[in-house]
Amino acid sequence: MKNNMKKTKKYLLLLGLLALSSLALGSCGYSTKPAYNASVKTVSVPIFENKTFRREWEFRLTEAICKNIEYRTPYKIAPKGKADTVLTGTLTEVSENVLTRRFGTSVPRETQLVMIVNFTWKDARNNRILVDRKDFNRTSTELPQLGERVADAEQIAIERLAAAIVDQMQTDW
């Protein structure tokens, strides 16, 4: 009889631990929902506007966004009149700050690039706004190596901003 009681207590304790662990796992943010809106198949991305003095950055940013959408989401890029949704935006500010200089010279060693955009992702089928961000920004700190072009460091910053914009296209859970 005592042996049965011990087994029952162990069984109940084990059952309680399993229940607690399943509750903990269930509240960790895991979900079976898709990360992206399944009703959307295509996105149009017209060239972003550019209110800065950085020439051709609107083309580089738009291209990076399109590549991110194609590579990282289930969506396909389509022309404006044929797409389910439209992602439009404006590059409003780009600032570059020198954080450190090379020893004994005035050549920048570490720079920080801050880019600010406004963008809207709208469903073209019903004109519902899916995402609307104002003053959305990303900062990129670069340590260019000797011989590296400034344009290379700028492109890395553009690609990081594009990836952050595409991250905003994920569904809210």
N, C-alpha and C positions, 0 to 999 in steps of 0.2 A: 504494500500500500504506500509506504514512504517512497519507494522507488518510483512509483507512478506519479506521485505528487511532485517529485523533483523533475521528472521528465515534462510534466505539464507546465511547471514554472519556467523551465528552460525554453519550452516551445512558445509560451506566451511572451517571454522576454525577446526571443528571436523575432517573433511576429511583430512586436512593437517596434523593434529596431528597423525592420524592413519597412514598416509603415512610415516611420519618421524619415528614413532615407528617401523613400519615394516622394514624400512631400517636399523634401529639400531639393531633389532633382527637378521636380515639377515647377519650382519657383525660381530656377536659375536662368530663365530666359530662353530655354529651349522650346522650339515650336516646330510643328510640321507644316506651318504655312509657308508658301513660297516667299522668297525675299523680294520678289518683284511682282508688280501688278500683272496678273495673267491675262487680263482683258486687253492689254496693250501689246501689239505686235511690232509696230513701226514708230519711228521717231524722225521728225524732220529737224535739222539743226541749221537754220540760216546763219550766215556769218555774223558773229557778235559785233555790236557797235564798239567803237573805240573812242573814248573821250580823253585819252592820254596823248602824250607826245611821242609815245613809243610806236614807231612805224611798223606796220604789218603784224603787230601782236595779235590783232583780232583774227587773222588767218591762222596763225600758229595755235591759238587757243581753241578755235573752232575745230581745227583738224585733230587736236589732241582729245577733245571731248568726243568727237565721232569715233575715233579709234577706241577710246575707253568704253563707249557704249557697245560697239561691236564685239570687243574682246571680253568684257566683264558682265554683260547683261544678256538676257535672252532676246533683247530688242534688235531690230535691224534698222539701218538708216534708209530713209525713203525721201523722195521729193516732197515739197511742202503740200501740194494739193492731194497727194495720195497717202499721206501718213496719218496714223491714228492720233498722234500727239505732236506738238511743236515745242521745242526748247529754244527760247530766245533770251538774249542777254546783252549786257553792256559792261565793258571793262571801264570802270570809272576812275581808278587810280592805281598807279604803280610808283612805289617809292623805294629807293635803294639807299641803305645806310652802311657806312664803313664801320665795322665793329673793331677790327684791329688792323694794324699795318705791319708790313715786313720790317724786321729790325734794321734800323739805320737808313731806311728809305721812306718815301711817302706812298709806296705802292701798296694798295689794299691787300691784306692777307685773308681776312674774313669779312664777308659782306652779308647783309640781310636784305632780302627782297620781300616787299609786302605788296600783294595784289588784291584789289577790291573789285568785286563785280556785283551787279544786280542781275538776277535771272528769274525767268518764269517758265515753268513746264505746264502746258495747257493741253487738255484733251480737245482735239479738233472736232470730234464728233458731237460734243454737247457743250463746248466752251467752258467746261469746268476746270478751274485751276487746280492742278495736282500738287505743285510745289511753287512757292513764291518766296524768294530770299532777297533781301535788301542788305547792302553793305556786307555781303558774304566775303570773307577774306581768308587768305592763307599766307603764312609767312614761311619763307624758305631761307635757311642760313647755309651759305656755301663757303667752302674753303677751296678755291680753285688751285689746282696744282700748277707748278711752273710750266708754261707752254700751253696750258688749257685756254681756250678762247672764252671770252665773257659770254658769247652767245650760247655756248654749251651749258654754262651754269644757269643762264636765263631759261633755256629750254627745259631743264630739270624742274625749275620753279613753275613753269607753265604746265607741265605734265602733272605736277602735284596738285595744282589748282583744278585741272580738268578731272582728275581722279576724285577729288573732294566734291565737285559738282555732281558727278555721276553717282557718288555715294548717296547723295540727297534724293536720288530717284528710287531708292528702295522703299518698300511699303512700310508704313508705321505699324507696329504691332501693338 
